[in-house]
């Protein structure tokens, strides 16, 4: 009697859950990303990688993953479809390229790489291996940011004169990789400024010129604690950002000024567990205020999941990460000349 093998039933994408792997088991992954992932109904954690076997075991056990690995190549052989990379910036390049060649889709932390050359190669290799690459530019996904974008695109503000963004926190130098230049690539600009440059492009379109300053105003370390930049948009208007590791209190507003009106967004950048506030002030209309408490990371993960299951374009691409690094490099070059 011949024993017949059971055929595996292929579950349609619309009926199954998206299988995730994670690489890099720091504070953000444990306390923010994975608790948020647990709230997404059609996603679940399968595999965990850390250079520390003990740490990988701990995270896998805490979040009920099937496997824990301290060997990255073995980790990539496990059965997951999308990889979230939360490791130090210097490790993104190698980890993304190996993951792409292993057929894994990728959500990478910002900044995408240490150099624009690395980032371009990462984008190209992901395209060649038919996997997607997206970057954790999470602020784009807050509902009030989406609303503000809609106002701009529908010309309710008229021609845009200027866009201003701020992200200031108090982050004294410590043993965190962000203060080791070979691991981070830089300080406040690479960590916080990358988000603000992304928002400037999101609202204002492509940037034709950028200039600015980096400095150590309060804290001295291998990296800057302050950065500011001024940009010119290709389609007209200007933008500016200011970020720092050296402010105990800051309003951290986003402001968009147009010919027919202005908007501001408060309590969003650098804030948690408080409602953000959108103020809309249009010519000939009474001022409107909207408040919204939202987990922007939850919206991002859902968006990535939707792009995967429905084969839809990503809201943030690897190209966005590449262009962002080019602008940060330009500011860093200007700083070194000074």
N, C-alpha and C positions, 0 to 999 in steps of 0.2 A: 504494500500500500504506500503510495507516494503522499508525503505530507506537503500540503499546499501552504505557501507563505501567505500571511495576511497582508493585504494591500493597505498601505497607509492612506487614510482619507485626508485629502487636502482641504483644509478649512478655508472658505473664502475670506479675503481680507476684512470684509464688512462684518464678519462674525467673530473674529478672533482678536486677541490682544497683541499690541506691539511689544516685542521683547527687547529690553534695554540692557546694555552693559555700561558700567561706569569705571573710569580710570582716574585715580587721584582721590584719596579719601580724607580730605581736609575738613575744616570746620564748616565751610559753606555746604559741602556735599551732605554731611551728616545732619546738619541742623536746618537747612533750607531746601536744597534740591530734592533729596529723597523723600522727606515728608510731603513735599508738594507733589512729587510723582505718584505717591500713594493715593492722592485725591483724584487722579485721572483714571476713569473707569476702564478704558481700553488699553492701558499701558501697565506693564509690570516689570520689576527688576529680576534679571536672570543671573548676571555674572558681575563680580567685583574684582577689580585689580588694584593692588597697592604694592609698592616696592617692599613694604613691610608685610610679611605673611600674617603676623599677629593682627595688624590693623585691618587687613582684608577679611580675615576670619570674623573679626568683631562686627564690621559693617554688614557683611553677608548675613550673619546671625541676627543682628538687630532688625534688618529689613527683609529677612526671609528670602534671600537670594539662593539660587540652586548651587552656585559655585563661587569659590574664593581663590584667587591666584596671586602669586608674587612673581610669576614669569609672564611677561607681556605677550610673548609669542604663543604660549599655551592658552592664555586668556582669550586671544583672538580666535582660537579654534572652537570656542564654546558657542552655544546656539543662541545668539542674539542678533538682532537686525540693525539696531542703532546704538551708537556709542556716545555717551556724554563724557567729554574730557575736561577734568577739573584739576589737572596737575599744574605744576609751576610752568610759567610761560615758556621757559627754555625747552620743555619736553614736548610741547605741542607739535612741533615740526615732525619729529620722528614718529610720534604716536599716531598722528593723522595719516601720514604716508603709509605706514604699516597697516593701519585699519582699512584704508581705501583699497589697498592691494588684496586684503582679505575679504573684500566685498561688503564692508560695514558702512552704513550711513553714519554721519557724524554731526553732532552738536558740540562745538568747541567753545571753551571759555575765551573771553577777550583778554588781551589782544590775541589775534589769531596766531602770531608768531613773533620772533624777535626782530626779523627784518622783512621788508617788502619782497625781497628776492625769495626768501623761504615761503612766504605767503602765496606768491604767484605759482611756485612749484606745487604747493599743496592743492591749490585750486585746479591746476592742470591735471594732476594725477587723479584727483577725485573725478573729474570729467572723463578722463581716459578709462577709468574703471567703472563708470556708470553708477556712481554713488553720489548722494548729495552731501554737501558741506554747508552748514549754517553756523552762525556765531551768536553767542548769548547777549545780544543787544536788547536787553529785556525791557527797557523803557519804552520802546516803540509799541508795546503791546498793552499798556494801560489804557482803559477805555477813554479817559480824558485826553490822552495823547492822540488817540484815534479820532476823537471828536474834533480836536484842534486841527489835525491834519485835514479833515473833511472841510472845515471852515476855510482853510487856506486854499485847498484845491478848487473849491467852488467860488473862489474870488469874493467871498463876503468881506474880507479885510481890504480888498483892493490890492494894488501893487505893494509888495512887501518892501519896506524900507530897511528894517533890521530885525534880527533874531538874537536873543541873548540867553545864555544858559550858564548856570552856576552849580558847582558840586564841591562843597567844602565840608570837611570832617576834621576831627582831631585824632591823629593816628601817630603817636610818638614812635620813633625807631625802636625796633625790637628784633627778635630772631626770625620773624616772618620772611619768607622768600622775597617779598616785595622790596625789601631793603638791601637785597644782594643783587647787584646789577647784572651779574652773569646769569642769574636765574629769571629776573624780571624784565631786563632791558631798560628799565627806568622806573621813576617813582610816580608821583601824582598824575603826570601826563598819561603814562601808559595804563594806569589803573583806573583813574576817574575821567581823565580827559578824553579817552577813547569813546566813552559813552556820550559825552557832550558833542564831540565832533560828529558822531553818528546822528544825533538828534538834529544838528545843524543841516546835515545832508538830507535827512528825512523830511524836514520842513522846507528847506530852501533850495533843494536840488543840488546839482553838482557844483563843486567849489573850483574856482579858477586860480585863486591865489590865497596864500596863508602866511601870516607873519606873527611874531609874538615873542614871549620871554619865558624862560625857566629860571628858577632861583631857589635858594635855601633861605627862606625868610625867618623862620623860627627854629626849625630842627636841622641839625647837621648829620648827614649820613652819606652813603655812597650815591644816593639818588636825590633828585629835587623834591622839595616839599610844596612847591608852588609852580603853577604854570598858567599862562594866559595867552589867548590867541585872537587874532582878528582875521576874518575871511571875507573874500569877495565871491559872490555867487555868479555863475556863468550867465544866468538869465536876469541878473540885476539884483541890487540890494546887497546888504552886508550882514555879517553875523559875528558874534563874539562869544568866547567862553572863558571861564575862570574856575580853576580847580585848586584844591590844596589839601594837605594833610595837617594843616596848622590853624584851624579855627574851631573853637569850642562851641560857638553859636553862629549860625548862618541861615539866611532866608532861603537860599538855594532855589531861586525862582527861574522859571522859563517865561520869557516875554517875547511876544511877536507883535511888531508895530507895522501897520499898513496904512495906506492912504485913507481908507474908509473906516478904519477902526483898529482896535488892539485887543489882544488877549494875554492873560497871564495864567500860569499854572503854579500853584503853591502846595507845599506839604507832600510833594511827590518824590523829588530827587533826594536820595539819602535818608528817607523817612520810612518807618515801618509802623504798621498797626494804627495809623491815623488816616482819616479821610482826606484825600487830595481835593483841592479846590480849583475849579476853572472859572475865571472871570472873563466875560465877553462884553466888550464895550464898543458898540457899533454906532456910526453916525446916524442920527435920527431915530434911535431906538433906546429904550431904557436898558440900564446895565443888567446883565443876567449872571447869576452865580449857580454853578452846579458843583455838588460834592459827591465823591465816589470813593468808597473803600474797596480796593481790589487787589488780588494777588497777581501781579503782572507776570510772574514766572509761570503760574498756572495757565494763563492765557497763551504764553509762549509755547509751553509743552503741548497744549491742545492744538495750537497752530501747526507745529511740526508733525504731530500725529496725523492731522488732517491732510497735510501735504503728502505724507507717506501713503496713507490708505487710498486717497483719491487722485494721487499722481498730479497734484496741483503745484504751481510755482511756490517756492519758499518766500516768505516775507523778508527774510534776511539771507543773503547769500555769502559764499566765501569771497566773492568779488568785493562785497561791502567791507569785509575784514581786511582785504588786501589794500584797497584804496585808503582806508583809515590809517593803516600803518605808514603809507607813503607820506601823508600829511604830518604825522607825528615825527617821522624822520626829518622832514624839512624843518620843523621847529627846532629839533635837536641840533641839526647842522648849523642853524643861525645862532643858537646859544653857544656852541663851541667856537664859532668865529669871534663872538664878543669876548 
